[in-house]
Amino acid sequence: MSVSVPDFRAVERTVAADPAYRRPGDTYFLGDYRIVDDLGMGGMASVHLARLDRDGGFQKTYAVNKIHAHLIEDDSFVTMFLDEARVAASISHPNVAAVFDLGKDGDTYWIAMEYLHGEPLRDIMRKTEELGQLMPPEIACRIIADAAEGLHAAHELTGKYGEKLGLVHRDVTPHNLFVTYDGVTKVVDFGIAKFSSRSSSTRAGTLKGKLAYMSPEQVAGEGIDRRTDIFALGVVLWEMTTGQRLFRMASDLDTLAKVQDCNVPRPSTIVRGYPVDLEKIVLKSLTKNRAERYRTAREFSRALQSFFLRRGLFISNDEVSHYMHSAFQERIDKREAHMRWAAEVTSGEQSPDRMRPNPNNQRSEQSRSNVRPQTAPMGHARPVPRRRATASAETDLPGASAATARKL
């Protein structure tokens, strides 16, 4: 008579991963990454704060995105998730969020990404609305110029034989541009990117991305190229420097109609004293005829940097960082306290191999430390997202990879 022996490590990991059973300080492993806390939950994946520990006291923080178990049966979701990991891992640029690792845990997949200590641009724009003042145009231009450099690197991506992949992000929005507290802008979320060798494809008649940031050719169902991303980035810059929404309306149909008409008001008619040379740059990026836009995202970025030079300004990451600290200092203090707590939770704990149960199906004293209760800093036990993340929702996920959780 054969006896089925349960995989106690798998059971332990499943229970630890379930928020209903976890206590503050409980940790578990996905590959080599110790999951310390939950950062957010989206329609496609959950986002987690993770630590990687090595000999000699080496310790690094990551954001790990794990696809929901109930979506594993949907091949299109899995393919999209894996496509994003492959394309993002191929782009090496300081203005693109880095992907370091991809793995499978049981029946589900996870991605280990760069942890970004900062805010989605959407939240920064909300903050300016709360304060009742526009972001300084030079700060807005620096953020968009850096985002354009990151997009240019993505657009120039080549395959293993040197062929151009023709990558288009297709979802350049304030949700998918991230600004760190150090003042660095990162492009995130290549989940619906278009490129020649993509495993998944878009069904005819479907639109990928957020309507209010689409280009006229995109909503018309025409072929798209990098200039679609340039248009979307122009929409973001127009909104950052005017404090208004360009195309978004109460209904999707009305938004679609506004994008198709592409009637772009001059920013100077909205903001008194709007720089004339900046207005020319913004309007060039937003022309309905894509042949009249900037040919590349780098050309767009250089035009913005020339704007600084003509005005005798030197705007670097330091100036953006100063702005971020002035707007978010209280939140920064809380996040940093939470990061210190996360480091304390994992300090001195053992490697994944030590989590295996002993033959008597009892955890050793050393293994038991994996789930010992810990006390988080007062008020920072759980960074819970304020809104449910969806494809069009606007959410507040602390740290990086929030955009991946927002997909779908």
C-alpha positions in Angstrom: 0.0 0.0 0.0 1.5 3.3 -1.1 1.2 6.4 1.1 1.1 9.9 -0.4 3.5 12.2 1.6 2.4 15.8 1.4 4.9 18.5 0.4 5.2 20.2 3.8 7.3 23.0 2.4 4.7 23.8 -0.3 2.0 23.8 2.4 4.0 26.1 4.6 4.7 28.5 1.7 1.0 28.5 0.7 -0.2 29.3 4.2 2.5 31.9 4.7 1.5 33.6 1.4 -2.2 33.8 2.4 -2.8 37.3 4.0 -5.6 35.7 6.1 -3.0 33.6 7.9 0.0 35.9 8.0 1.0 38.0 10.9 3.2 41.1 10.8 6.8 39.7 10.4 5.8 36.4 8.8 7.9 35.8 5.7 8.2 33.2 3.0 10.3 32.5 -0.1 9.7 32.8 -3.8 12.9 31.4 -5.3 15.8 33.1 -3.4 13.6 36.1 -2.5 12.2 36.5 1.0 8.8 38.0 0.8 8.6 40.5 3.7 5.4 42.4 3.1 2.5 43.0 0.7 2.7 46.3 -1.4 -0.5 46.0 -3.4 -3.0 43.9 -5.2 -4.1 44.3 -8.8 -6.3 42.6 -11.3 -3.4 40.5 -12.8 -0.8 40.3 -10.0 0.1 40.9 -6.4 3.1 43.1 -5.6 5.4 42.2 -2.7 8.3 43.7 -0.9 11.2 41.2 -1.0 14.8 40.9 0.3 17.7 39.0 -1.1 20.3 38.0 1.5 23.8 36.6 0.7 26.9 35.9 2.6 28.9 38.7 4.1 25.9 40.7 5.1 24.8 41.4 1.5 21.1 42.5 1.4 19.1 44.1 -1.4 15.4 45.1 -1.6 13.3 44.1 -4.6 9.7 44.2 -5.7 8.3 40.9 -6.6 5.1 40.6 -8.8 3.3 37.3 -8.6 0.5 36.5 -11.0 -2.8 35.5 -9.3 -3.3 31.8 -9.0 -6.8 31.9 -10.6 -5.3 33.5 -13.8 -2.8 30.7 -14.4 -5.4 28.8 -16.4 -5.7 31.7 -18.8 -2.9 31.4 -21.3 -3.2 35.0 -22.5 -2.6 36.3 -19.0 0.4 34.1 -18.5 1.8 35.0 -21.9 1.4 38.7 -21.3 3.1 38.4 -17.9 6.1 36.5 -19.4 6.3 38.8 -22.4 6.6 41.8 -20.0 9.4 40.1 -18.1 11.3 39.3 -21.3 11.1 42.7 -22.9 11.8 44.7 -19.7 14.8 42.5 -18.9 16.2 43.3 -22.3 16.2 47.1 -21.8 19.1 48.4 -19.9 18.7 52.1 -19.2 18.6 54.2 -16.0 15.2 55.5 -16.9 13.5 52.1 -17.3 12.6 50.0 -14.3 14.9 47.0 -14.3 13.7 43.3 -14.3 16.2 41.0 -12.7 14.6 37.6 -12.4 11.7 35.4 -13.5 10.6 32.2 -11.7 7.8 29.8 -11.2 6.3 28.9 -7.8 4.1 25.9 -7.9 1.6 26.8 -10.6 2.2 30.5 -10.7 4.9 32.8 -12.0 6.7 35.7 -10.4 9.0 38.5 -11.6 11.7 40.2 -9.4 12.0 43.8 -10.3 13.9 46.9 -9.1 12.3 48.4 -6.0 11.6 52.0 -6.7 11.5 54.3 -3.6 9.2 57.0 -4.8 5.8 57.9 -6.3 3.9 57.2 -9.5 3.6 60.5 -11.5 -0.2 60.2 -11.1 0.2 60.7 -7.3 2.6 63.6 -7.8 0.0 65.3 -10.1 -2.7 64.7 -7.5 -0.4 66.3 -4.8 -0.1 69.4 -6.9 -3.8 69.5 -7.3 -4.2 69.2 -3.5 -1.7 72.0 -2.9 -3.5 74.2 -5.5 -0.3 75.0 -7.4 1.2 73.8 -10.7 4.4 71.8 -10.7 7.3 74.2 -11.8 7.6 73.8 -15.6 11.3 73.1 -15.4 10.7 70.1 -13.0 7.9 68.8 -15.3 10.2 69.1 -18.3 13.0 67.3 -16.6 10.7 64.4 -15.6 9.4 64.1 -19.2 12.8 64.5 -20.8 14.1 61.6 -18.7 11.0 59.5 -19.5 11.6 60.2 -23.2 15.2 58.9 -22.8 13.9 55.7 -21.3 11.3 55.3 -24.0 14.0 55.9 -26.7 16.0 53.0 -25.3 12.9 50.8 -25.5 12.1 51.9 -29.0 15.7 51.1 -30.1 15.6 47.6 -28.7 17.0 45.0 -31.0 16.7 41.2 -31.2 19.5 38.7 -30.8 20.5 39.1 -34.5 20.5 42.9 -34.3 17.1 43.4 -35.9 14.9 46.2 -34.7 12.0 44.9 -32.7 9.8 48.0 -33.3 8.8 48.1 -29.7 6.0 50.5 -28.8 5.0 50.9 -25.1 1.3 51.7 -25.9 0.4 52.7 -22.3 2.5 55.8 -21.6 0.5 57.5 -18.8 1.1 59.1 -15.4 0.4 55.7 -13.9 3.3 54.2 -15.7 5.9 56.9 -15.1 7.6 56.6 -11.7 9.6 59.3 -10.0 11.9 58.2 -7.2 12.6 60.4 -4.2 16.2 60.7 -5.6 14.7 62.5 -8.6 15.1 59.7 -11.2 12.2 59.0 -13.6 11.5 55.4 -14.6 9.3 54.0 -17.3 7.4 51.0 -16.0 4.9 48.4 -17.2 5.6 47.0 -20.6 2.8 44.5 -20.2 0.9 45.6 -23.3 3.9 46.7 -25.4 3.9 45.9 -29.1 6.9 44.4 -30.7 7.6 42.2 -33.7 8.5 39.0 -31.8 5.8 39.2 -29.2 4.3 35.9 -28.2 0.8 37.3 -27.6 -1.1 39.5 -30.1 -3.9 42.0 -29.9 -7.2 40.8 -31.3 -8.6 42.9 -34.2 -11.0 45.6 -32.9 -9.5 45.9 -29.5 -7.7 48.8 -28.0 -4.7 48.5 -25.7 -3.9 51.3 -23.2 -5.9 54.1 -21.6 -8.0 56.1 -24.0 -7.2 59.5 -22.6 -3.5 59.0 -23.5 -3.9 57.3 -26.9 -2.9 58.9 -30.2 -5.4 59.6 -33.0 -4.0 56.8 -35.1 -4.1 54.4 -32.2 -7.9 54.9 -31.6 -8.5 54.8 -35.3 -7.0 51.2 -35.4 -4.2 52.2 -37.7 -0.7 50.9 -37.5 1.4 52.5 -34.7 5.0 53.2 -34.1 7.2 55.1 -31.6 5.5 58.3 -32.4 2.4 57.0 -30.6 4.4 57.0 -27.4 5.7 60.5 -28.1 2.1 61.7 -28.4 1.1 60.1 -25.1 4.2 61.7 -23.4 3.1 65.0 -24.9 -0.4 64.6 -23.3 1.2 64.0 -19.9 3.4 67.1 -20.3 0.5 69.2 -21.4 -1.5 68.1 -18.3 1.4 68.5 -15.9 2.0 72.1 -17.0 -1.6 73.2 -17.2 -3.2 71.3 -14.3 -6.0 70.2 -16.6 -6.9 67.0 -18.4 -6.5 67.2 -22.1 -8.8 64.5 -23.5 -10.5 62.7 -20.6 -14.2 63.1 -20.5 -17.0 61.5 -18.3 -17.5 58.6 -20.8 -15.2 56.5 -22.9 -17.1 57.5 -26.0 -16.7 61.2 -25.4 -13.0 60.6 -24.6 -12.6 58.7 -27.8 -14.2 61.5 -29.8 -11.9 64.1 -28.3 -8.8 62.1 -29.1 -10.0 61.6 -32.7 -10.6 65.3 -33.1 -7.2 66.1 -31.5 -8.1 69.7 -30.7 -5.3 70.7 -28.4 -5.7 74.1 -26.7 -2.6 76.2 -26.4 -1.3 76.0 -22.8 -0.8 79.8 -22.9 -4.6 80.2 -23.1 -4.9 78.3 -19.8 -1.8 79.4 -17.8 -0.8 83.0 -17.8 2.9 83.5 -18.6 3.3 80.0 -20.0 6.7 79.9 -21.7 6.4 80.4 -25.5 9.3 78.1 -26.4 7.9 75.3 -24.2 4.5 75.7 -25.8 6.0 75.1 -29.2 7.6 71.9 -27.9 4.4 70.6 -26.4 2.3 71.3 -29.4 4.8 69.7 -31.8 4.5 66.5 -29.8 0.7 66.6 -30.0 0.1 67.2 -33.7 -2.6 65.0 -35.2 -0.4 64.2 -38.2 2.3 62.0 -36.7 4.7 63.0 -39.5 4.8 66.4 -37.9 5.7 65.2 -34.4 9.2 64.5 -33.1 10.7 61.6 -35.0 12.1 60.0 -31.9 11.7 60.2 -28.2 15.3 61.3 -27.9 14.6 64.2 -30.2 11.7 65.2 -27.9 14.0 64.9 -24.9 16.7 67.1 -26.5 14.1 69.7 -27.4 13.2 69.9 -23.7 16.8 70.1 -22.6 17.4 72.9 -25.1 14.5 74.7 -23.4 16.6 74.6 -20.1 19.7 75.9 -21.9 17.9 78.8 -23.5 16.6 79.9 -20.2 20.0 79.5 -18.4 18.7 76.7 -16.2 20.5 73.6 -15.0 17.9 71.1 -13.9 19.2 67.7 -12.7 17.9 64.8 -10.6 18.9 66.8 -7.5 16.3 69.5 -8.3 13.6 66.9 -8.9 14.6 65.2 -5.7 14.3 68.5 -3.8 10.8 68.9 -5.2 9.8 65.4 -4.2 11.1 65.9 -0.7 9.3 69.2 -0.3 6.0 67.6 -1.5 6.2 64.1 0.2 8.5 64.4 3.2 6.0 62.9 5.7 5.4 60.0 3.4 9.1 59.5 2.8 9.7 59.3 6.5 7.0 56.6 6.9 8.3 54.6 4.0 11.9 54.7 5.2 10.7 53.6 8.7 8.9 50.7 7.0 12.0 49.8 5.1 14.1 49.7 8.3 11.4 47.4 9.8 11.6 45.2 6.8 15.4 44.9 7.1 15.0 44.0 10.8 12.5 41.3 10.0 14.9 39.5 7.7 18.2 40.2 9.6 19.8 37.0 10.9 17.2 34.7 9.3 18.2 31.6 7.3 18.3 30.7 3.6 15.4 29.0 1.8 17.0 25.5 2.3 16.6 25.9 6.1 12.8 26.1 5.7 12.5 22.5 4.7 10.7 20.5 7.5 12.6 17.9 9.5 11.7 14.2 9.2 9.4 14.4 12.2 7.3 17.0 10.4 8.2 19.6 13.1 10.0 22.8 12.4 13.4 23.2 14.0 14.0 26.1 16.3 16.0 27.8 13.6 13.2 27.2 11.0 10.6 28.5 13.4 12.2 31.9 13.3 10.9 32.3 9.8 7.4 33.1 11.2 8.2 34.6 14.5 6.0 37.6 15.3 7.6 40.9 14.8 6.4 44.4 15.6 6.4 46.9 12.8 7.1 50.6 13.5 4.1 52.3 14.9 1.6 53.0 12.1 3.6 51.2 9.4 2.7 47.6 9.8 1.0 47.4 6.4 1.2 49.8 3.5 -2.2 49.1 2.1 -3.2 50.5 -1.3 -6.1 53.0 -1.1 -7.8 52.0 -4.4 -8.3 48.7 -6.2 -5.8 48.5 -9.1 -7.3 48.0 -12.5 -6.3 48.9 -16.1 -7.9 52.3 -15.8 -8.0 52.8 -12.1 -5.5 55.1 -10.3 -3.9 53.5 -7.3 -1.4 54.2 -4.7 1.1 51.4 -4.2 4.1 52.2 -2.2 7.3 51.3 -4.0 8.0 49.8 -7.4 6.2 47.6 -9.8 2.9 49.0 -8.8 2.2 49.4 -12.4 2.3 45.7 -13.1 -0.4 45.1 -10.5 -2.6 47.7 -12.2 -2.7 45.8 -15.5 -6.1 44.4 -16.5 
